[in-house]
Amino acid sequence: MGRPGMVWMGQNTTHLEPPPEVVEALVESTAAREFQLYAPALGFEELRSLIAADLGLDGAEVLVTDGAVGGLHHICTALAPSITRLVTSDPGWPWPARFLGLGGIPTSAVEIYSAACGYKLQAAAIEGAIEDGSLIYLIDPLNPLGSVYTREELEAIVEVARRTGSLLVHDCTYRHFADGHTLAAELYPEGTFTTYSFSKWLGLAGLRLGAVVARPELLDRLSRVPSNPLGANIQAQRAAIAGLRVKDEWLARVRDANARNQLTVSAAVAASGVGEIVVDPSHGNFLAVEVAAAGWGSEEVCAALLEDEIFIRPGTYQSPGFGERFVKVSTSVPTEWAERFATSWSKLTPRGGGA
Ligand SMILES: Cc1ncc(COP(=O)(O)O)c(C=O)c1O
């Protein structure tokens, strides 16, 4: 922000030239002074049906929220009185645990930084942490590692959720980048909240728009008292509608750029002798790179790249247990940015001190 030369490869935001239809929708909405209006509490009908169609979830209702995180906050606030425990992963995304922590709800963050569990939260590990009436927070594809859950893995998780009377939040923020993705809501419709974001695949992070999708009976627990009864950002909703209408062409572009940049990043990492891609291929618009074995700490690596105005993230933001060992590099960015990253990373040299 306020740093025009900065390469933003730390927050999984998308920085490609946006679809012209999206920009036009924003301009038209501004010209029509729609910003003087409130949007409907649950979101524009057209947007709600486009999101439902994008997911292809029969019988699901959509609540448009202020970013996926607005939806997650609302889920946590609304459910806190009836939830016994949050079960999530380390590494993971810290905010739901913090939201529920405000209500005194304990969290079990299961350690998953290991090839043995496929860098995923597996049913058996959930079983060891869960109690009746828990909330399981499953990020899929997983930020920060890029692992994705198979249908069989989700079936096993859903079985544990059903048996313990627990609810599931399936955070699908990065779904559009995955090769093959199953919605847990297909397997556990009566107990799954699916969260959806426009920040990553469409690149609308600053407009703050997302959604929570669930069966009407479940969603009613949230929509009875919406967290934002005056409706989410109206211009963002116009942009999202325009983006969903051109989704196929746009996704082909963004996924192509993402795949190319991941190759550039991987090649630079391999050539430097500093680091190894943790989950390869990653199903997200980011790669986690383990740096500890080359004698580097994650914060040190980020500081070194920042000297060249390259912003990447240390694992410490998303992993109390393993954050010193890896950095995260976001890849849905212009080619030149990936190349600048590669040049900067190639200055790192192995220290030979690590394990
Ligand atoms: C796992 C996960 N969930 C939710 C979000 C928030 O998305 P949004 O920008 O739609 O609020 C992020 C953003 O980085 C994320 O990584």
The ligand as an SDF file (V2000), in Angstrom:
LIG
                    3D

 16 16  0  0  0  0  0  0  0  0999 V2000
   -8.3470  -19.4480    4.3900 C   0  0  0  0  0  0  0  0  0  0  0  0
   -8.8920  -18.0810    4.2070 C   0  0  0  0  0  0  0  0  0  0  0  0
  -10.1660  -17.8250    4.5150 N   0  0  0  0  0  0  0  0  0  0  0  0
  -10.6890  -16.6030    4.3710 C   0  0  0  0  0  0  0  0  0  0  0  0
   -9.9310  -15.5550    3.8860 C   0  0  0  0  0  0  0  0  0  0  0  0
  -10.5540  -14.1940    3.7580 C   0  0  0  0  0  0  0  0  0  0  0  0
  -11.0500  -13.9620    2.4900 O   0  0  0  0  0  0  0  0  0  0  0  0
  -11.8060  -12.6100    2.1530 P   0  0  0  0  0  0  0  0  0  0  0  0
  -10.8140  -11.6890    1.5360 O   0  0  0  0  0  0  0  0  0  0  0  0
  -12.8930  -13.0180    1.1930 O   0  0  0  0  0  0  0  0  0  0  0  0
  -12.3560  -12.0640    3.4230 O   0  0  0  0  0  0  0  0  0  0  0  0
   -8.5900  -15.7560    3.5620 C   0  0  0  0  0  0  0  0  0  0  0  0
   -7.7590  -14.6390    3.0950 C   0  0  0  0  0  0  0  0  0  0  0  0
   -6.5890  -14.6950    2.9770 O   0  0  0  0  0  0  0  0  0  0  0  0
   -8.0680  -17.0600    3.7160 C   0  0  0  0  0  0  0  0  0  0  0  0
   -6.8010  -17.3260    3.4090 O   0  0  0  0  0  0  0  0  0  0  0  0
  1  2  1  0
  2  3  1  0
  2 15  2  0
  3  4  2  0
  4  5  1  0
  5  6  1  0
  5 12  2  0
  6  7  1  0
  7  8  1  0
  8  9  2  0
  8 10  1  0
  8 11  1  0
 12 13  1  0
 12 15  1  0
 13 14  2  0
 15 16  1  0
M  END
$$$$
